[in-house]
Amino acid sequence: MAFNTSLSSNESRTELISARQAGLYKAAGLVALLAVLVALADISLTFFPAGAEQPGTMSAVDWFELFRSNWFFGLRNLGLLPNILTLTLLIPLFLALYAAHRKTDPGYGALALIVALAGTTIYLSNNAAFAMLALSSKYAAASTEAQRAMLAAAGEAILARGEDFTPGSFIGILLGEVAMMMISWVMLHGGIFNKATACCGFLAGLFLTVFTVWSTFIPVEFEASMIVAMLGGLFSIAWYILTARRFFYMAGHMSEEK
């Protein structure tokens, strides 16, 4: 009787773990598809007049003027779509990828997750978007030149620390891209995802890393570097879609086994 009770308890615990893991896989598939929508929205916005400002060329006052005329493009150009939302969405995706590979490659899977979390934390803590939005309102309301000069100086300090594709934001963005290559390497050898999915993720991370280094340290060639960024974006979209499809399949298969 005690043996049967213990067996029943173990079966219930296994079913609970499977249900939670299936839920995690479904969530990962969903956020991967949301990341596709974010990427497509960001690409479409680059064709607007204020949608593709060269990094490091605008002063704090220029940013204040952009925020006053169009606050959304101000946030977007300081990383709202391409980085803030995407990096946040990738957290549950990396967690699910680690969970899927915890038996085949737990070491490198965990390392990729840690690097991704570190990059996201560094980037979000330094990002200038919302701080500049707040300063732009204060700048517009300032009544004296001394106040405006003080706010402009504060804005320059924030931009130096966290404007996208400048040295201040380099480490946070770079770590996220390195993490993508690391987890794709794990996927390539894990036997859970096909090689096409893993290769898309690795190439996405590689092209985006080249773009980040190029646009950060050779800003005069920004327009040329956008070609590399576009390739990285297309491979990223393919990776998101293929990964989402596999996660939905795995979640459905686990549900059928109950």
C-alpha positions as CSV (number, residue, x, y, z in Angstrom):
1,M,0.0,0.0,0.0
2,A,2.8,2.4,0.9
3,F,4.6,1.5,-2.3
4,N,1.4,2.3,-4.4
5,T,1.0,5.6,-2.6
6,S,4.6,6.5,-3.2
7,L,4.3,5.5,-6.9
8,S,1.1,7.6,-7.3
9,S,2.8,10.6,-5.7
10,N,5.8,10.3,-8.0
11,E,3.4,10.1,-11.0
12,S,1.6,13.2,-9.9
13,R,4.8,15.1,-9.4
14,T,6.0,14.0,-12.9
15,E,2.7,15.1,-14.5
16,L,2.9,18.5,-12.7
17,I,6.5,19.0,-13.9
18,S,5.5,18.1,-17.5
19,A,2.5,20.5,-17.3
20,R,4.7,23.3,-16.1
21,Q,7.4,22.6,-18.8
22,A,4.7,22.5,-21.5
23,G,3.4,25.8,-20.3
24,L,7.0,27.3,-20.4
25,Y,7.4,26.0,-24.0
26,K,4.1,27.6,-25.0
27,A,5.1,30.9,-23.4
28,A,8.5,30.7,-25.1
29,G,6.8,30.1,-28.5
30,L,4.5,33.0,-27.9
31,V,7.2,35.5,-27.0
32,A,9.3,34.4,-30.0
33,L,6.4,35.3,-32.2
34,L,6.0,38.6,-30.4
35,A,9.7,39.3,-31.0
36,V,9.0,38.8,-34.8
37,L,6.3,41.5,-34.6
38,V,8.6,43.8,-32.8
39,A,11.4,43.2,-35.4
40,L,9.0,43.8,-38.3
41,A,7.6,47.0,-36.7
42,D,11.2,48.3,-36.1
43,I,12.2,47.6,-39.7
44,S,9.1,49.4,-41.1
45,L,9.8,52.4,-38.9
46,T,13.3,52.9,-40.4
47,F,11.6,54.2,-43.6
48,F,10.1,57.2,-41.7
49,P,11.9,60.5,-41.8
50,A,12.8,60.3,-38.1
51,G,13.3,56.5,-38.0
52,A,17.0,56.1,-38.7
53,E,19.2,58.7,-37.0
54,Q,22.9,57.9,-37.0
55,P,24.1,57.1,-33.5
56,G,26.1,59.7,-31.7
57,T,25.3,62.6,-34.0
58,M,22.4,64.2,-32.0
59,S,23.0,66.4,-29.0
60,A,20.8,66.2,-25.9
61,V,18.9,69.3,-27.2
62,D,18.3,67.6,-30.5
63,W,16.8,64.6,-28.7
64,F,14.6,66.9,-26.6
65,E,13.3,68.5,-29.8
66,L,12.6,65.0,-31.2
67,F,10.8,64.0,-28.1
68,R,8.7,67.1,-28.2
69,S,7.7,66.6,-31.8
70,N,7.3,62.8,-31.6
71,W,7.8,61.1,-28.3
72,F,7.4,57.6,-29.8
73,F,10.2,58.0,-32.3
74,G,12.3,59.4,-29.5
75,L,11.8,56.3,-27.5
76,R,12.1,54.0,-30.5
77,N,15.4,55.6,-31.6
78,L,16.8,55.2,-28.2
79,G,16.1,51.5,-28.2
80,L,12.5,50.9,-27.3
81,L,11.7,48.4,-30.1
82,P,15.0,46.9,-31.2
83,N,16.5,46.4,-27.8
84,I,14.3,47.1,-24.8
85,L,11.3,45.0,-25.9
86,T,13.3,42.4,-27.7
87,L,15.8,41.7,-24.8
88,T,12.9,41.5,-22.4
89,L,11.0,39.0,-24.6
90,L,14.1,36.9,-24.9
91,I,14.3,36.2,-21.2
92,P,11.6,33.5,-21.1
93,L,12.8,32.2,-24.5
94,F,16.3,31.7,-23.1
95,L,14.9,30.1,-20.0
96,A,12.9,27.6,-22.1
97,L,15.9,26.8,-24.2
98,Y,17.9,26.1,-21.1
99,A,15.1,23.9,-19.8
100,A,15.0,22.0,-23.1
101,H,18.7,21.3,-23.0
102,R,19.3,20.8,-19.3
103,K,19.9,17.1,-19.8
104,T,22.0,17.3,-23.0
105,D,24.1,20.4,-22.3
106,P,23.3,22.0,-19.0
107,G,26.6,23.8,-18.6
108,Y,26.7,25.8,-21.8
109,G,22.9,26.2,-21.7
110,A,23.1,27.8,-18.2
111,L,26.0,29.9,-19.3
112,A,24.1,31.3,-22.3
113,L,21.2,32.1,-20.0
114,I,23.4,33.9,-17.5
115,V,25.1,35.9,-20.3
116,A,21.7,36.8,-21.7
117,L,20.4,38.0,-18.3
118,A,23.6,39.9,-17.6
119,G,23.4,41.7,-21.0
120,T,19.7,42.6,-20.5
121,T,20.4,43.9,-17.0
122,I,23.3,46.0,-18.1
123,Y,21.5,47.4,-21.1
124,L,18.2,48.2,-19.3
125,S,19.9,49.8,-16.4
126,N,21.9,52.2,-18.6
127,N,19.4,52.8,-21.4
128,A,18.7,56.5,-22.0
129,A,15.2,56.3,-23.5
130,F,12.8,57.0,-20.6
131,A,15.3,59.3,-18.7
132,M,15.6,61.5,-21.8
133,L,11.8,61.5,-22.2
134,A,11.5,62.8,-18.6
135,L,14.2,65.4,-19.2
136,S,12.7,66.6,-22.4
137,S,9.5,67.5,-20.6
138,K,11.5,69.5,-18.0
139,Y,13.5,71.1,-20.7
140,A,10.3,72.3,-22.5
141,A,9.0,73.7,-19.2
142,A,12.3,75.4,-18.2
143,S,11.9,79.2,-17.9
144,T,15.6,80.3,-17.8
145,E,18.7,79.6,-19.9
146,A,20.5,78.4,-16.8
147,Q,17.9,75.7,-16.2
148,R,18.0,74.6,-19.9
149,A,21.8,74.5,-19.8
150,M,21.7,72.3,-16.7
151,L,19.1,69.9,-18.2
152,A,21.1,69.8,-21.5
153,A,24.2,68.8,-19.5
154,A,22.3,66.1,-17.7
155,G,21.0,64.8,-21.0
156,E,24.5,64.6,-22.4
157,A,25.6,62.6,-19.4
158,I,22.7,60.2,-19.9
159,L,23.4,59.8,-23.6
160,A,27.1,59.1,-22.9
161,R,26.0,56.3,-20.6
162,G,23.2,54.7,-22.6
163,E,22.6,55.9,-26.2
164,D,22.2,52.9,-28.5
165,F,25.3,51.9,-30.6
166,T,27.7,54.1,-28.7
167,P,30.4,52.9,-26.3
168,G,28.1,53.4,-23.3
169,S,25.6,50.8,-24.5
170,F,28.1,48.5,-26.2
171,I,28.6,45.8,-23.5
172,G,24.9,45.3,-22.8
173,I,24.0,44.9,-26.5
174,L,27.1,42.7,-27.2
175,L,26.4,40.3,-24.4
176,G,22.8,39.7,-25.7
177,E,24.2,38.9,-29.2
178,V,26.9,36.6,-27.8
179,A,24.3,34.8,-25.8
180,M,22.3,34.2,-29.0
181,M,25.3,32.6,-30.6
182,M,26.0,30.5,-27.5
183,I,22.5,29.1,-27.2
184,S,22.4,28.4,-30.9
185,W,25.6,26.4,-30.6
186,V,23.9,24.4,-27.8
187,M,20.8,23.9,-30.1
188,L,23.1,22.7,-32.9
189,H,24.4,19.8,-30.8
190,G,21.4,19.2,-28.6
191,G,19.4,17.2,-31.1
192,I,16.1,18.9,-30.1
193,F,16.1,21.6,-32.7
194,N,17.1,21.1,-36.3
195,K,20.3,22.4,-37.7
196,A,18.6,25.1,-39.8
197,T,17.1,26.7,-36.7
198,A,20.5,26.6,-34.9
199,C,22.3,28.1,-37.9
200,C,19.8,30.9,-38.2
201,G,20.3,31.8,-34.6
202,F,24.1,31.7,-34.9
203,L,24.2,33.8,-38.0
204,A,21.7,36.3,-36.5
205,G,24.0,36.7,-33.5
206,L,27.1,36.9,-35.7
207,F,25.7,39.6,-38.1
208,L,24.3,41.6,-35.2
209,T,27.6,41.5,-33.4
210,V,29.4,42.7,-36.5
211,F,26.9,45.5,-36.8
212,T,27.2,46.5,-33.2
213,V,31.0,46.7,-33.3
214,W,30.9,48.5,-36.7
215,S,28.2,51.1,-35.9
216,T,29.7,51.8,-32.4
217,F,33.3,52.3,-33.4
218,I,33.1,53.2,-37.1
219,P,30.0,55.5,-37.0
220,V,30.9,57.3,-40.2
221,E,30.0,54.0,-42.1
222,F,26.7,53.7,-40.4
223,E,24.6,53.5,-43.6
224,A,26.8,50.6,-44.9
225,S,26.6,48.8,-41.5
226,M,22.8,48.8,-41.8
227,I,23.1,46.2,-44.6
228,V,24.7,43.9,-42.0
229,A,22.0,44.8,-39.5
230,M,19.3,43.9,-42.0
231,L,20.9,40.5,-42.6
232,G,21.0,39.9,-38.8
233,G,17.4,41.0,-38.5
234,L,16.2,38.6,-41.2
235,F,18.1,35.7,-39.6
236,S,16.7,36.7,-36.2
237,I,13.1,36.6,-37.6
238,A,13.8,33.1,-39.1
239,W,15.2,31.9,-35.8
240,Y,12.2,33.2,-33.8
241,I,9.7,31.6,-36.1
242,L,11.5,28.2,-36.3
243,T,12.1,28.1,-32.5
244,A,8.5,29.0,-31.8
245,R,7.2,26.3,-34.1
246,R,9.4,23.7,-32.4
247,F,8.3,24.8,-28.9
248,F,4.6,24.7,-29.8
249,Y,5.2,21.2,-31.2
250,M,7.0,20.0,-28.0
251,A,4.3,21.5,-25.8
252,G,1.5,19.8,-27.8
253,H,3.4,16.5,-27.8
254,M,3.8,16.7,-24.0
255,S,0.1,17.4,-23.6
256,E,-0.8,14.4,-25.7
257,E,1.3,12.1,-23.5
258,K,-0.7,12.8,-20.4
